[in-house]
């Protein structure tokens, strides 16, 4: 439920939430997004990965993150999870070329930060520029 709560505070209440078949999502979505005044958030559970509407991109990111999490043997606190999640998101989107795309997701989306050589260092330098 915590991830739904955070997403709601950042993006607002969604019209639709698409998940896999895990039953636990039903309760979490009802708890976070449905109220007597705003019961409209629709929950779509995918029957199959080959379904017309799917969340493959989110699942791909999640699986890649979990691979790293397993090597690290989990997180000691919410703070370390948050810090690692932020760093991994930058790595996944701007540094690591996606296997299928042959480029980073950011480049595929038309975002070219012109990172050369040590891309981590370039990204960090850009983040502290004023």
N, CA, C and O atoms as a printed pandas DataFrame, in Angstrom:
     atom_number atom_name residue_name chain_id  residue_number  x_coord  y_coord  z_coord
0              1         N          UNK        A               1    0.817   -1.193    0.000
1              2        CA          UNK        A               1    0.000    0.000    0.000
2              3         C          UNK        A               1    0.861    1.257    0.000
3              4         O          UNK        A               1    0.429    2.310   -0.467
4              5         N          UNK        A               2    2.081    1.146    0.524
5              6        CA          UNK        A               2    2.942    2.304    0.642
6              7         C          UNK        A               2    3.279    2.906   -0.726
7              8         O          UNK        A               2    3.309    4.128   -0.875
8              9         N          UNK        A               3    3.531    2.060   -1.714
9             10        CA          UNK        A               3    3.875    2.566   -3.040
10            11         C          UNK        A               3    2.681    3.278   -3.676
11            12         O          UNK        A               3    2.859    4.285   -4.361
12            13         N          UNK        A               4    1.476    2.772   -3.459
13            14        CA          UNK        A               4    0.284    3.440   -3.990
14            15         C          UNK        A               4    0.073    4.793   -3.301
15            16         O          UNK        A               4   -0.309    5.771   -3.943
16            17         N          UNK        A               5    0.326    4.837   -1.997
17            18        CA          UNK        A               5    0.187    6.082   -1.251
18            19         C          UNK        A               5    1.162    7.127   -1.771
19            20         O          UNK        A               5    0.789    8.284   -1.968
20            21         N          UNK        A               6    2.426    6.721   -1.997
21            22        CA          UNK        A               6    3.428    7.652   -2.503
22            23         C          UNK        A               6    3.063    8.122   -3.908
23            24         O          UNK        A               6    3.165    9.310   -4.212
24            25         N          UNK        A               7    2.643    7.201   -4.757
25            26        CA          UNK        A               7    2.295    7.591   -6.127
26            27         C          UNK        A               7    1.107    8.551   -6.136
27            28         O          UNK        A               7    1.044    9.464   -6.960
28            29         N          UNK        A               8    0.174    8.341   -5.220
29            30        CA          UNK        A               8   -0.991    9.224   -5.124
30            31         C          UNK        A               8   -0.569   10.628   -4.705
31            32         O          UNK        A               8   -1.115   11.612   -5.204
32            33         N          UNK        A               9    0.394   10.730   -3.794
33            34        CA          UNK        A               9    0.845   12.052   -3.348
34            35         C          UNK        A               9    1.628   12.775   -4.441
35            36         O          UNK        A               9    1.645   14.006   -4.474
36            37         N          UNK        A              10    2.275   12.029   -5.331
37            38        CA          UNK        A              10    3.053   12.639   -6.405
38            39         C          UNK        A              10    2.190   12.955   -7.618
39            40         O          UNK        A              10    2.261   14.056   -8.163
40            41         N          UNK        A              11    1.377   11.998   -8.041
41            42        CA          UNK        A              11    0.650   12.136   -9.307
42            43         C          UNK        A              11   -0.850   12.345   -9.155
43            44         O          UNK        A              11   -1.532   12.637  -10.137
44            45         N          UNK        A              12   -1.369   12.204   -7.952
45            46        CA          UNK        A              12   -2.815   12.323   -7.772
46            47         C          UNK        A              12   -3.517   10.980   -7.945
47            48         O          UNK        A              12   -2.870    9.952   -8.143
48            49         N          UNK        A              13   -4.824   10.998   -7.868
49            50        CA          UNK        A              13   -5.605    9.776   -7.971
50            51         C          UNK        A              13   -5.748    9.389   -9.445
51            52         O          UNK        A              13   -6.219   10.190  -10.253
52            53         N          UNK        A              14   -5.339    8.152   -9.799
53            54        CA          UNK        A              14   -5.436    7.727  -11.196
54            55         C          UNK        A              14   -6.854    7.299  -11.566
55            56         O          UNK        A              14   -7.660    6.947  -10.705
56            57         N          UNK        A              15   -7.133    7.338  -12.850
57            58        CA          UNK        A              15   -8.415    6.836  -13.331
58            59         C          UNK        A              15   -8.388    5.316  -13.439
59            60         O          UNK        A              15   -9.413    4.654  -13.278
60            61         N          UNK        A              16   -7.190    4.766  -13.717
61            62        CA          UNK        A              16   -7.047    3.328  -13.914
62            63         C          UNK        A              16   -5.701    2.859  -13.366
63            64         O          UNK        A              16   -4.698    3.562  -13.489
64            65         N          UNK        A              17   -5.683    1.676  -12.765
65            66        CA          UNK        A              17   -4.456    1.044  -12.286
66            67         C          UNK        A              17   -4.400   -0.339  -12.923
67            68         O          UNK        A              17   -5.335   -1.128  -12.790
68            69         N          UNK        A              18   -3.298   -0.629  -13.615
69            70        CA          UNK        A              18   -3.121   -1.919  -14.273
70            71         C          UNK        A              18   -2.092   -2.719  -13.488
71            72         O          UNK        A              18   -0.980   -2.249  -13.250
72            73         N          UNK        A              19   -2.468   -3.935  -13.084
73            74        CA          UNK        A              19   -1.561   -4.793  -12.319
74            75         C          UNK        A              19   -1.561   -6.195  -12.911
75            76         O          UNK        A              19   -2.334   -6.520  -13.812
76            77         N          UNK        A              20   -0.667   -7.011  -12.371
77            78        CA          UNK        A              20   -0.696   -8.424  -12.733
78            79         C          UNK        A              20   -1.783   -9.098  -11.894
79            80         O          UNK        A              20   -2.610   -8.410  -11.296
80            81         N          UNK        A              21   -1.794  -10.394  -11.842
81            82        CA          UNK        A              21   -2.882  -11.116  -11.198
82            83         C          UNK        A              21   -2.817  -11.225   -9.683
83            84         O          UNK        A              21   -3.679  -11.867   -9.083
84            85         N          UNK        A              22   -1.824  -10.619   -9.049
85            86        CA          UNK        A              22   -1.682  -10.733   -7.598
86            87         C          UNK        A              22   -2.921  -10.183   -6.888
87            88         O          UNK        A              22   -3.290   -9.024   -7.080
88            89         N          UNK        A              23   -3.552  -11.012   -6.078
89            90        CA          UNK        A              23   -4.797  -10.644   -5.408
90            91         C          UNK        A              23   -4.629   -9.521   -4.381
91            92         O          UNK        A              23   -5.577   -8.783   -4.113
92            93         N          UNK        A              24   -3.441   -9.387   -3.811
93            94        CA          UNK        A              24   -3.216   -8.367   -2.779
94            95         C          UNK        A              24   -3.436   -6.952   -3.301
95            96         O          UNK        A              24   -3.726   -6.048   -2.518
96            97         N          UNK        A              25   -3.303   -6.745   -4.607
97            98        CA          UNK        A              25   -3.505   -5.412   -5.164
98            99         C          UNK        A              25   -4.944   -4.924   -4.986
99           100         O          UNK        A              25   -5.168   -3.724   -4.830
100          101         N          UNK        A              26   -5.909   -5.823   -5.006
101          102        CA          UNK        A              26   -7.319   -5.419   -4.864
102          103         C          UNK        A              26   -7.533   -4.593   -3.597
103          104         O          UNK        A              26   -8.110   -3.506   -3.643
104          105         N          UNK        A              27   -7.067   -5.116   -2.476
105          106        CA          UNK        A              27   -7.256   -4.440   -1.198
106          107         C          UNK        A              27   -6.488   -3.122   -1.156
107          108         O          UNK        A              27   -7.013   -2.111   -0.692
108          109         N          UNK        A              28   -5.252   -3.133   -1.639
109          110        CA          UNK        A              28   -4.422   -1.926   -1.604
110          111         C          UNK        A              28   -5.030   -0.815   -2.460
111          112         O          UNK        A              28   -5.033    0.346   -2.051
112          113         N          UNK        A              29   -5.537   -1.154   -3.624
113          114        CA          UNK        A              29   -6.135   -0.153   -4.513
114          115         C          UNK        A              29   -7.420    0.400   -3.915
115          116         O          UNK        A              29   -7.662    1.607   -3.960
116          117         N          UNK        A              30   -8.247   -0.482   -3.353
117          118        CA          UNK        A              30   -9.473   -0.012   -2.700
118          119         C          UNK        A              30   -9.127    0.928   -1.548
119          120         O          UNK        A              30   -9.754    1.975   -1.390
120          121         N          UNK        A              31   -8.145    0.563   -0.755
121          122        CA          UNK        A              31   -7.763    1.349    0.421
122          123         C          UNK        A              31   -7.220    2.724    0.031
123          124         O          UNK        A              31   -7.586    3.725    0.646
124          125         N          UNK        A              32   -6.360    2.786   -0.975
125          126        CA          UNK        A              32   -5.691    4.037   -1.331
126          127         C          UNK        A              32   -6.476    4.933   -2.281
127          128         O          UNK        A              32   -6.379    6.156   -2.180
128          129         N          UNK        A              33   -7.247    4.366   -3.194
129          130        CA          UNK        A              33   -7.815    5.160   -4.272
130          131         C          UNK        A              33   -9.331    5.281   -4.294
131          132         O          UNK        A              33   -9.862    6.134   -5.004
132          133         N          UNK        A              34  -10.030    4.466   -3.551
133          134        CA          UNK        A              34  -11.490    4.541   -3.613
134          135         C          UNK        A              34  -12.046    5.146   -2.341
135          136         O          UNK        A              34  -11.703    4.734   -1.233
136          137         N          UNK        A              35  -12.913    6.133   -2.521
137          138        CA          UNK        A              35  -13.606    6.752   -1.395
138          139         C          UNK        A              35  -15.074    6.849   -1.783
139          140         O          UNK        A              35  -15.438    6.575   -2.927
140          141         N          UNK        A              36  -15.911    7.237   -0.839
141          142        CA          UNK        A              36  -17.333    7.389   -1.147
142          143         C          UNK        A              36  -17.538    8.479   -2.200
143          144         O          UNK        A              36  -18.430    8.374   -3.041
144          145         N          UNK        A              37  -16.715    9.518   -2.151
145          146        CA          UNK        A              37  -16.850   10.622   -3.107
146          147         C          UNK        A              37  -16.206   10.306   -4.460
147          148         O          UNK        A              37  -16.698   10.743   -5.500
148          149         N          UNK        A              38  -15.102    9.546   -4.444
149          150        CA          UNK        A              38  -14.356    9.267   -5.675
150          151         C          UNK        A              38  -14.109    7.763   -5.843
151          152         O          UNK        A              38  -12.973    7.310   -5.700
152          153         N          UNK        A              39  -15.147    6.991   -6.143
153          154        CA          UNK        A              39  -14.978    5.542   -6.268
154          155         C          UNK        A              39  -14.544    5.101   -7.675
155          156         O          UNK        A              39  -14.617    3.914   -7.995
156          157         N          UNK        A              40  -14.096    6.038   -8.514
157          158        CA          UNK        A              40  -13.929    5.762   -9.933
158          159         C          UNK        A              40  -12.635    5.073  -10.349
159          160         O          UNK        A              40  -12.560    4.625  -11.493
160          161         N          UNK        A              41  -11.615    4.955   -9.509
161          162        CA          UNK        A              41  -10.373    4.324   -9.933
162          163         C          UNK        A              41  -10.653    2.888  -10.321
163          164         O          UNK        A              41  -11.098    2.078   -9.507
164          165         N          UNK        A              42  -10.385    2.592  -11.571
165          166        CA          UNK        A              42  -10.646    1.254  -12.106
166          167         C          UNK        A              42   -9.388    0.404  -11.977
167          168         O          UNK        A              42   -8.284    0.861  -12.274
168          169         N          UNK        A              43   -9.565   -0.820  -11.537
169          170        CA          UNK        A              43   -8.454   -1.761  -11.407
170          171         C          UNK        A              43   -8.554   -2.800  -12.518
171          172         O          UNK        A              43   -9.537   -3.536  -12.604
172          173         N          UNK        A              44   -7.533   -2.854  -13.364
173          174        CA          UNK        A              44   -7.484   -3.841  -14.448
174          175         C          UNK        A              44   -6.406   -4.856  -14.103
175          176         O          UNK        A              44   -5.226   -4.517  -14.011
176          177         N          UNK        A              45   -6.814   -6.088  -13.915
177          178        CA          UNK        A              45   -5.869   -7.178  -13.659
178          179         C          UNK        A              45   -5.612   -7.901  -14.963
179          180         O          UNK        A              45   -6.543   -8.315  -15.654
180          181         N          UNK        A              46   -4.344   -8.047  -15.290
181          182        CA          UNK        A              46   -3.979   -8.724  -16.527
182          183         C          UNK        A              46   -4.049  -10.228  -16.338
183          184         O          UNK        A              46   -3.543  -10.772  -15.357
184          185         N          UNK        A              47   -4.671  -10.878  -17.275
185          186        CA          UNK        A              47   -4.756  -12.332  -17.222
186          187         C          UNK        A              47   -3.471  -12.975  -17.715
187          188         O          UNK        A              47   -3.074  -14.042  -17.246
188          189         N          UNK        A              48   -2.825  -12.306  -18.674
189          190        CA          UNK        A              48   -1.659  -12.893  -19.314
190          191         C          UNK        A              48   -0.707  -11.806  -19.752
191          192         O          UNK        A              48   -1.119  -10.672  -19.998
192          193         N          UNK        A              49    0.562  -12.143  -19.850
193          194        CA          UNK        A              49    1.554  -11.188  -20.338
194          195         C          UNK        A              49    1.299  -10.842  -21.799
195          196         O          UNK        A              49    1.757   -9.806  -22.279
196          197         N          UNK        A              50    0.585  -11.685  -22.495
197          198        CA          UNK        A              50    0.277  -11.455  -23.903
198          199         C          UNK        A              50   -1.018  -10.664  -24.097
199          200         O          UNK        A              50   -1.474  -10.453  -25.220
200          201         N          UNK        A              51   -1.589  -10.239  -22.991
201          202        CA          UNK        A              51   -2.806   -9.429  -23.046
202          203         C          UNK        A              51   -2.546   -8.152  -23.836
203          204         O          UNK        A              51   -1.421   -7.655  -23.872
204          205         N          UNK        A              52   -3.592   -7.624  -24.469
205          206        CA          UNK        A              52   -3.458   -6.416  -25.283
206          207         C          UNK        A              52   -2.892   -5.251  -24.463
207          208         O          UNK        A              52   -1.989   -4.554  -24.924
208          209         N          UNK        A              53   -3.404   -5.041  -23.282
209          210        CA          UNK        A              53   -2.892   -4.014  -22.378
210          211         C          UNK        A              53   -1.997   -4.721  -21.370
211          212         O          UNK        A              53   -2.431   -5.666  -20.713
212          213         N          UNK        A              54   -0.761   -4.276  -21.242
213          214        CA          UNK        A              54    0.116   -4.939  -20.278
214          215         C          UNK        A              54    1.070   -3.940  -19.628
215          216         O          UNK        A              54    1.159   -2.781  -20.032
216          217         N          UNK        A              55    1.767   -4.415  -18.628
217          218        CA          UNK        A              55    2.710   -3.582  -17.894
218          219         C          UNK        A              55    4.125   -4.141  -18.023
219          220         O          UNK        A              55    4.887   -4.125  -17.057
220          221         N          UNK        A              56    4.476   -4.630  -19.197
221          222        CA          UNK        A              56    5.779   -5.246  -19.409
222          223         C          UNK        A              56    6.938   -4.310  -19.082
223          224         O          UNK        A              56    7.943   -4.753  -18.527
224          225         N          UNK        A              57    6.819   -3.027  -19.415
225          226        CA          UNK        A              57    7.914   -2.086  -19.161
226          227         C          UNK        A              57    8.171   -1.943  -17.674
227          228         O          UNK        A              57    9.324   -1.913  -17.242
228          229         N          UNK        A              58    7.117   -1.855  -16.893
229          230        CA          UNK        A              58    7.266   -1.749  -15.446
230          231         C          UNK        A              58    7.847   -3.039  -14.890
231          232         O          UNK        A              58    8.730   -3.005  -14.033
232          233         N          UNK        A              59    7.359   -4.171  -15.372
233          234        CA          UNK        A              59    7.867   -5.464  -14.906
234          235         C          UNK        A              59    9.337   -5.630  -15.261
235          236         O          UNK        A              59   10.101   -6.175  -14.465
236          237         N          UNK        A              60    9.747   -5.176  -16.430
237          238        CA          UNK        A              60   11.146   -5.291  -16.842
238          239         C          UNK        A              60   12.030   -4.484  -15.896
239          240         O          UNK        A              60   13.066   -4.971  -15.445
240          241         N          UNK        A              61   11.625   -3.262  -15.598
241          242        CA          UNK        A              61   12.385   -2.435  -14.659
242          243         C          UNK        A              61   12.441   -3.114  -13.286
243          244         O          UNK        A              61   13.500   -3.190  -12.663
244          245         N          UNK        A              62   11.299   -3.600  -12.832
245          246        CA          UNK        A              62   11.236   -4.232  -11.512
246          247         C          UNK        A              62   12.156   -5.442  -11.438
247          248         O          UNK        A              62   12.867   -5.620  -10.450
248          249         N          UNK        A              63   12.148   -6.271  -12.471
249          250        CA          UNK        A              63   13.011   -7.462  -12.471
250          251         C          UNK        A              63   14.487   -7.078  -12.460
251          252         O          UNK        A              63   15.288   -7.725  -11.784
252          253         N          UNK        A              64   14.853   -6.039  -13.197
253          254        CA          UNK        A              64   16.238   -5.576  -13.212
254          255         C          UNK        A              64   16.638   -5.045  -11.834
255          256         O          UNK        A              64   17.743   -5.307  -11.358
256          257         N          UNK        A              65   15.736   -4.302  -11.199
257          258        CA          UNK        A              65   16.000   -3.787   -9.852
258          259         C          UNK        A              65   16.142   -4.938   -8.856
259          260         O          UNK        A              65   17.028   -4.920   -8.002
260          261         N          UNK        A              66   15.275   -5.929   -8.968
261          262        CA          UNK        A              66   15.319   -7.084   -8.052
262          263         C          UNK        A              66   16.615   -7.868   -8.199
263          264         O          UNK        A              66   17.127   -8.398   -7.212
264          265         N          UNK        A              67   17.156   -7.952   -9.413
265          266        CA          UNK        A              67   18.445   -8.625   -9.606
266          267         C          UNK        A              67   19.508   -7.949   -8.754
267          268         O          UNK        A              67   20.302   -8.623   -8.098
268          269         N          UNK        A              68   19.524   -6.620   -8.762
269          270        CA          UNK        A              68   20.489   -5.864   -7.961
270          271         C          UNK        A              68   20.200   -6.019   -6.474
271          272         O          UNK        A              68   21.126   -6.167   -5.677
272          273         N          UNK        A              69   18.947   -5.987   -6.098
273          274        CA          UNK        A              69   18.533   -6.140   -4.707
274          275         C          UNK        A              69   18.990   -7.489   -4.143
275          276         O          UNK        A              69   19.445   -7.558   -3.002
276          277         N          UNK        A              70   18.874   -8.536   -4.916
277          278        CA          UNK        A              70   19.288   -9.871   -4.451
278          279         C          UNK        A              70   20.780   -9.922   -4.174
279          280         O          UNK        A              70   21.207  -10.524   -3.190
280          281         N          UNK        A              71   21.580   -9.295   -5.034
281          282        CA          UNK        A              71   23.021   -9.257   -4.831
282          283         C          UNK        A              71   23.350   -8.510   -3.544
283          284         O          UNK        A              71   24.255   -8.895   -2.804
284          285         N          UNK        A              72   22.600   -7.433   -3.285
285          286        CA          UNK        A              72   22.840   -6.621   -2.089
286          287         C          UNK        A              72   22.235   -7.259   -0.836
287          288         O          UNK        A              72   22.506   -6.814    0.280
288          289         N          UNK        A              73   21.422   -8.292   -1.017
289          290        CA          UNK        A              73   20.742   -8.988    0.082
290          291         C          UNK        A              73   19.794   -8.086    0.856
291          292         O          UNK        A              73   19.730   -8.132    2.085
292          293         N          UNK        A              74   19.070   -7.280    0.127
293          294        CA          UNK        A              74   18.034   -6.453    0.735
294          295         C          UNK        A              74   18.553   -5.120    1.238
295          296         O          UNK        A              74   19.711   -4.761    1.022
296          297         N          UNK        A              75   17.680   -4.400    1.910
297          298        CA          UNK        A              75   17.998   -3.068    2.399
298          299         C          UNK        A              75   17.794   -3.028    3.901
299          300         O          UNK        A              75   16.885   -3.665    4.434
300          301         N          UNK        A              76   18.645   -2.277    4.577
301          302        CA          UNK        A              76   18.586   -2.208    6.042
302          303         C          UNK        A              76   17.491   -1.272    6.543
303          304         O          UNK        A              76   16.973   -1.446    7.646
304          305         N          UNK        A              77   17.138   -0.271    5.720
305          306        CA          UNK        A              77   16.134    0.697    6.168
306          307         C          UNK        A              77   15.395    1.270    4.972
307          308         O          UNK        A              77   15.783    1.062    3.823
308          309         N          UNK        A              78   14.339    1.984    5.260
309          310        CA          UNK        A              78   13.575    2.665    4.210
310          311         C          UNK        A              78   14.441    3.715    3.528
311          312         O          UNK        A              78   14.312    3.942    2.325
312          313         N          UNK        A              79   15.325    4.359    4.292
313          314        CA          UNK        A              79   16.204    5.386    3.731
314          315         C          UNK        A              79   17.151    4.787    2.697
315          316         O          UNK        A              79   17.309    5.350    1.614
316          317         N          UNK        A              80   17.789    3.649    3.010
317          318        CA          UNK        A              80   18.699    3.046    2.037
318          319         C          UNK        A              80   17.946    2.543    0.813
319          320         O          UNK        A              80   18.461    2.615   -0.303
320          321         N          UNK        A              81   16.741    2.037    1.010
321          322        CA          UNK        A              81   15.919    1.618   -0.125
322          323         C          UNK        A              81   15.604    2.816   -1.018
323          324         O          UNK        A              81   15.713    2.722   -2.240
324          325         N          UNK        A              82   15.219    3.926   -0.422
325          326        CA          UNK        A              82   14.883    5.125   -1.179
326          327         C          UNK        A              82   16.090    5.654   -1.952
327          328         O          UNK        A              82   15.976    6.001   -3.127
328          329         N          UNK        A              83   17.240    5.713   -1.290
329          330        CA          UNK        A              83   18.460    6.205   -1.951
330          331         C          UNK        A              83   18.874    5.293   -3.095
331          332         O          UNK        A              83   19.225    5.765   -4.177
332          333         N          UNK        A              84   18.834    3.992   -2.858
333          334        CA          UNK        A              84   19.218    3.040   -3.895
334          335         C          UNK        A              84   18.228    3.081   -5.058
335          336         O          UNK        A              84   18.627    2.982   -6.218
336          337         N          UNK        A              85   16.955    3.225   -4.750
337          338        CA          UNK        A              85   15.936    3.290   -5.785
338          339         C          UNK        A              85   16.138    4.505   -6.687
339          340         O          UNK        A              85   16.026    4.401   -7.908
340          341         N          UNK        A              86   16.435    5.658   -6.085
341          342        CA          UNK        A              86   16.693    6.868   -6.867
342          343         C          UNK        A              86   17.924    6.699   -7.754
343          344         O          UNK        A              86   17.897    7.053   -8.933
344          345         N          UNK        A              87   19.005    6.157   -7.187
345          346        CA          UNK        A              87   20.240    5.957   -7.958
346          347         C          UNK        A              87   20.021    4.937   -9.073
347          348         O          UNK        A              87   20.506    5.123  -10.188
348          349         N          UNK        A              88   19.297    3.868   -8.777
349          350        CA          UNK        A              88   19.076    2.838   -9.789
350          351         C          UNK        A              88   18.205    3.364  -10.930
351          352         O          UNK        A              88   18.409    2.997  -12.088
352          353         N          UNK        A              89   17.257    4.204  -10.615
353          354        CA          UNK        A              89   16.399    4.792  -11.644
354          355         C          UNK        A              89   17.229    5.634  -12.618
355          356         O          UNK        A              89   17.007    5.591  -13.828
356          357         N          UNK        A              90   18.193    6.405  -12.079
357          358        CA          UNK        A              90   19.093    7.187  -12.937
358          359         C          UNK        A              90   19.947    6.258  -13.781
359          360         O          UNK        A              90   20.114    6.482  -14.980
360          361         N          UNK        A              91   20.485    5.222  -13.166
361          362        CA          UNK        A              91   21.307    4.241  -13.881
362          363         C          UNK        A              91   20.507    3.577  -15.002
363          364         O          UNK        A              91   20.976    3.481  -16.137
364          365         N          UNK        A              92   19.318    3.128  -14.680
365          366        CA          UNK        A              92   18.486    2.395  -15.643
366          367         C          UNK        A              92   18.067    3.282  -16.816
367          368         O          UNK        A              92   18.046    2.824  -17.958
368          369         N          UNK        A              93   17.737    4.534  -16.550
369          370        CA          UNK        A              93   17.213    5.410  -17.592
370          371         C          UNK        A              93   18.277    6.163  -18.388
371          372         O          UNK        A              93   18.058    6.466  -19.561
372          373         N          UNK        A              94   19.429    6.473  -17.773
373          374        CA          UNK        A              94   20.405    7.333  -18.431
374          375         C          UNK        A              94   21.761    6.686  -18.711
375          376         O          UNK        A              94   22.507    7.181  -19.556
376          377         N          UNK        A              95   22.098    5.596  -18.025
377          378        CA          UNK        A              95   23.448    5.044  -18.150
378          379         C          UNK        A              95   23.465    3.668  -18.804
379          380         O          UNK        A              95   24.264    3.427  -19.709
380          381         N          UNK        A              96   22.625    2.789  -18.374
381          382        CA          UNK        A              96   22.649    1.412  -18.839
382          383         C          UNK        A              96   21.840    1.255  -20.128
383          384         O          UNK        A              96   20.630    1.480  -20.114
384          385         N          UNK        A              97   22.480    0.872  -21.250
385          386        CA          UNK        A              97   21.719    0.626  -22.469
386          387         C          UNK        A              97   20.767   -0.563  -22.275
387          388         O          UNK        A              97   21.170   -1.600  -21.748
388          389         N          UNK        A              98   19.541   -0.416  -22.687
389          390        CA          UNK        A              98   18.544   -1.479  -22.590
390          391         C          UNK        A              98   18.865   -2.544  -23.624
391          392         O          UNK        A              98   19.209   -2.221  -24.761
392          393         N          UNK        A              99   18.758   -3.799  -23.244
393          394        CA          UNK        A              99   19.132   -4.901  -24.131
394          395         C          UNK        A              99   18.348   -4.878  -25.440
395          396         O          UNK        A              99   18.933   -5.087  -26.503
396          397         N          UNK        A             100   17.080   -4.637  -25.391
397          398        CA          UNK        A             100   16.255   -4.663  -26.593
398          399         C          UNK        A             100   16.387   -3.383  -27.404
399          400         O          UNK        A             100   16.426   -3.428  -28.633
400          401         N          UNK        A             101   16.456   -2.256  -26.735
401          402        CA          UNK        A             101   16.522   -0.974  -27.422
402          403         C          UNK        A             101   17.890   -0.697  -28.047
403          404         O          UNK        A             101   17.985   -0.013  -29.066
404          405         N          UNK        A             102   18.948   -1.233  -27.430
405          406        CA          UNK        A             102   20.296   -0.931  -27.884
406          407         C          UNK        A             102   20.745    0.451  -27.456
407          408         O          UNK        A             102   21.800    0.915  -27.888
408          409         N          UNK        A             103   19.980    1.110  -26.629
409          410        CA          UNK        A             103   20.280    2.450  -26.105
410          411         C          UNK        A             103   19.541    2.599  -24.782
411          412         O          UNK        A             103   18.747    1.738  -24.402
412          413         N          UNK        A             104   19.807    3.687  -24.093
413          414        CA          UNK        A             104   19.112    3.908  -22.830
414          415         C          UNK        A             104   17.660    4.306  -23.103
415          416         O          UNK        A             104   17.363    4.841  -24.171
416          417         N          UNK        A             105   16.764    4.055  -22.168
417          418        CA          UNK        A             105   15.379    4.503  -22.334
418          419         C          UNK        A             105   15.281    6.018  -22.547
419          420         O          UNK        A             105   14.427    6.479  -23.304
420          421         N          UNK        A             106   16.138    6.786  -21.894
421          422        CA          UNK        A             106   16.101    8.239  -22.067
422          423         C          UNK        A             106   16.422    8.623  -23.512
423          424         O          UNK        A             106   15.739    9.462  -24.100
424          425         N          UNK        A             107   17.463    8.008  -24.084
425          426        CA          UNK        A             107   17.799    8.302  -25.486
426          427         C          UNK        A             107   16.658    7.909  -26.401
427          428         O          UNK        A             107   16.340    8.630  -27.346
428          429         N          UNK        A             108   16.043    6.776  -26.130
429          430        CA          UNK        A             108   14.916    6.316  -26.946
430          431         C          UNK        A             108   13.763    7.309  -26.891
431          432         O          UNK        A             108   13.032    7.484  -27.866
432          433         N          UNK        A             109   13.609    7.959  -25.738
433          434        CA          UNK        A             109   12.544    8.947  -25.559
434          435         C          UNK        A             109   12.942   10.316  -26.101
435          436         O          UNK        A             109   12.171   11.270  -26.000
436          437         N          UNK        A             110   14.136   10.420  -26.674
437          438        CA          UNK        A             110   14.587   11.687  -27.241
438          439         C          UNK        A             110   15.278   12.598  -26.250
439          440         O          UNK        A             110   15.469   13.780  -26.534
440          441         N          UNK        A             111   15.655   12.079  -25.096
441          442        CA          UNK        A             111   16.362   12.861  -24.081
442          443         C          UNK        A             111   17.844   12.515  -24.189
443          444         O          UNK        A             111   18.265   11.439  -23.766
444          445         N          UNK        A             112   18.617   13.410  -24.743
445          446        CA          UNK        A             112   20.042   13.177  -24.913
446          447         C          UNK        A             112   20.801   14.166  -24.043
447          448         O          UNK        A             112   20.869   15.353  -24.365
448          449         N          UNK        A             113   21.366   13.691  -22.950
449          450        CA          UNK        A             113   22.110   14.554  -22.034
450          451         C          UNK        A             113   23.568   14.690  -22.437
451          452         O          UNK        A             113   24.344   15.354  -21.751
452          453         N          UNK        A             114   23.944   14.067  -23.542
453          454        CA          UNK        A             114   25.309   14.125  -24.052
454          455         C          UNK        A             114   26.305   13.646  -23.006
455          456         O          UNK        A             114   27.292   14.323  -22.716
456          457         N          UNK        A             115   26.038   12.474  -22.444
457          458        CA          UNK        A             115   26.929   11.867  -21.470
458          459         C          UNK        A             115   28.024   11.122  -22.223
459          460         O          UNK        A             115   27.735   10.298  -23.092
460          461         N          UNK        A             116   29.281   11.410  -21.891
461          462        CA          UNK        A             116   30.419   10.790  -22.567
462          463         C          UNK        A             116   31.359   10.177  -21.541
463          464         O          UNK        A             116   31.355   10.565  -20.373
464          465         N          UNK        A             117   32.153    9.228  -21.978
465          466        CA          UNK        A             117   33.165    8.647  -21.088
466          467         C          UNK        A             117   32.533    8.070  -19.835
467          468         O          UNK        A             117   31.774    7.103  -19.901
468          469         N          UNK        A             118   32.849    8.665  -18.693
469          470        CA          UNK        A             118   32.275    8.237  -17.422
470          471         C          UNK        A             118   30.898    8.890  -17.276
471          472         O          UNK        A             118   30.778   10.019  -16.799
472          473         N          UNK        A             119   29.882    8.169  -17.689
473          474        CA          UNK        A             119   28.531    8.742  -17.714
474          475         C          UNK        A             119   27.999    9.050  -16.318
475          476         O          UNK        A             119   27.247   10.008  -16.143
476          477         N          UNK        A             120   28.385    8.243  -15.315
477          478        CA          UNK        A             120   27.987    8.527  -13.938
478          479         C          UNK        A             120   28.531    9.885  -13.514
479          480         O          UNK        A             120   27.804   10.716  -12.970
480          481         N          UNK        A             121   29.812   10.098  -13.769
481          482        CA          UNK        A             121   30.444   11.350  -13.373
482          483         C          UNK        A             121   29.779   12.534  -14.079
483          484         O          UNK        A             121   29.500   13.558  -13.455
484          485         N          UNK        A             122   29.528   12.390  -15.384
485          486        CA          UNK        A             122   28.859   13.460  -16.126
486          487         C          UNK        A             122   27.475   13.759  -15.549
487          488         O          UNK        A             122   27.095   14.920  -15.399
488          489         N          UNK        A             123   26.738   12.720  -15.232
489          490        CA          UNK        A             123   25.397   12.889  -14.679
490          491         C          UNK        A             123   25.455   13.589  -13.317
491          492         O          UNK        A             123   24.645   14.470  -13.030
492          493         N          UNK        A             124   26.411   13.192  -12.489
493          494        CA          UNK        A             124   26.574   13.836  -11.179
494          495         C          UNK        A             124   26.972   15.304  -11.326
495          496         O          UNK        A             124   26.455   16.164  -10.614
496          497         N          UNK        A             125   27.887   15.586  -12.246
497          498        CA          UNK        A             125   28.297   16.981  -12.462
498          499         C          UNK        A             125   27.093   17.826  -12.924
499          500         O          UNK        A             125   26.918   18.960  -12.478
500          501         N          UNK        A             126   26.276   17.266  -13.813
501          502        CA          UNK        A             126   25.101   17.994  -14.284
502          503         C          UNK        A             126   24.120   18.248  -13.152
503          504         O          UNK        A             126   23.453   19.282  -13.135
504          505         N          UNK        A             127   24.021   17.324  -12.211
505          506        CA          UNK        A             127   23.051   17.461  -11.114
506          507         C          UNK        A             127   23.421   18.552  -10.125
507          508         O          UNK        A             127   22.550   19.056   -9.415
508          509         N          UNK        A             128   24.708   18.932  -10.061
509          510        CA          UNK        A             128   25.112   19.961   -9.090
510          511         C          UNK        A             128   25.340   21.316   -9.736
511          512         O          UNK        A             128   25.628   22.288   -9.038
512          513         N          UNK        A             129   25.216   21.400  -11.060
513          514        CA          UNK        A             129   25.356   22.697  -11.735
514          515         C          UNK        A             129   24.205   23.609  -11.347
515          516         O          UNK        A             129   23.090   23.149  -11.100
516          517         N          UNK        A             130   24.479   24.885  -11.297
517          518        CA          UNK        A             130   23.427   25.853  -10.961
518          519         C          UNK        A             130   23.051   26.654  -12.157
519          520         O          UNK        A             130   22.181   27.520  -12.072
